Amino acid sequence: MSDHGSTGGEAAGAAAVPDDAEAADAALDAVEPERLLNGEREDTQYLDDAEHWAKVYAELLDFKRALLAVAHDRVASMDEAAGTEVEATDLKILKAEADRFERRLRFWRDRIRLLAERRPNP
C-alpha cells in the first residue's frame, strides 16, 4: 500500500480510467460546438463574469494549441499507420476542441465590449 492514499495503484492526482460509456460521453462533449462549461452563463450582466470566462477560454485555447503542436511534431516521426490513425482521430478532436474554445473566447470578448459600453461613466 502506498503512503499517498491512492487506491487501485493509481498515482497521486491521477484520474480514474473511464469506462467505455464515460469515454464516449467525454469525446462527444469535447467536440459539441455549443457546449458551455459548468457555471457559464452567456446572459450575464456582470463585466467581471465575462472577463472571468474570457480568461478561462484563453487558457483552454492555449492548452489545446500546445497539445496540437506537440501532436503534430510527434506525428512526423511516427510509423505511417500510427500517424494516419492519430491524424484521423486525435488531431481532429483536438482541432475541434480548439475551434470551440476559440469561438467561446470570441463570444466572451464581444460580451466584455458590450458590457463595458453599457457601464455608466463615473
N, C-alpha and C positions, 0 to 999 in steps of 0.2 A: 504494500500500500504506500502511495506517495504521501509526502508530508504537506503538499499544497492543497489537499482537499478535493481534487478532481476525482471523478468516478469513471469506471469503464476504461481506464487507460488513456483518457483524454489529457492533452497538455493543458496547463493553466491558461484560461481565457479562450480555449478553442471551443468553437460551436459544435453542437452535436451534429452528426451526419444526418441530413434529411432523408426521409423515406421517399419512394418514387413519387407519391402524390404531392408531398411538400415541395420536392424539386420541380415538378411540373408546374405547380402553382406559382412558385418563385420565378420560373422562366417566363411564364405568361405575364405576371405582374411587371417584370423588368422591362418588357417591351410594350406594355399597354400605353399608348400615346397620351391618353388623357388622365392617367392615374395621378392623384395627388398624394403627397406624403401625409402621414398621420399628423393631424393638427393643422394642416394647411387650409386656410380659408381665403379663397380668391376675393371675396367680397369685403375683406377687412377695410375698415375706415381709418386704421391706425398706421401712420407712417413707419413707426418702429417695427411693426409686424412685417410690413413689406420689405423693409431693409433686412430684417432677420432672414426672410425666405430667399431674398436675393443672395445673401451671404451663403446660405445653405446650398443653393443650387450652383453657385460659383465654385464652392468646394467640391461638390459632387462631380461637376463637369471637369474640373482639373484632375480629379482622381481617375475618371474614365479615360480622359485623354492620355494620362500617364500609362494606364493599363494598355490602351491601344498601341502606344508607341513601343512598349515592351513586347507586346504580342507580335506586332509587325516585324520587329527585329528578330524575334525567335523563329518566326515562320520562314524567314530567309535561310536559316541554317538547318531546317528540318528536312527529313525524308519527304519526297514529293507526296506520298499518300497521306502522311501525317499533316503536312502543310495544307493540303487540299481540304482535309477534314476541319482543321482549325479555321480556315478561310470560309468554309461553308456553314459553320455553326458559331463558334466562339466570337469571331470577329464581327459577324453580322449582329449578334446580340449586343456586344459591346458598343458597336456603332449606333444601334437603335437606342440604347440607353443614353449614350452621349447626346444624340439628337434630341431626345426627350428633355434632358437636363438643359440643353441649350434653349429650347423653346420655353421652358419654365423660367429660366433666367431672364429671357427677353420679356416675358409676361411681367415678372416682378419688377424689372427695371422700368417698364412702362407704367406700372402701378405706382411706383415711387414718384415718378414725374407727375402723374395725375394728382396724387395725394399732396405733393409739395405745392402744386399750383393752387389747390383748394385751401391751403393753410392760410389763416389770416395773418396779415403783416403786423408785426408788433408795434 
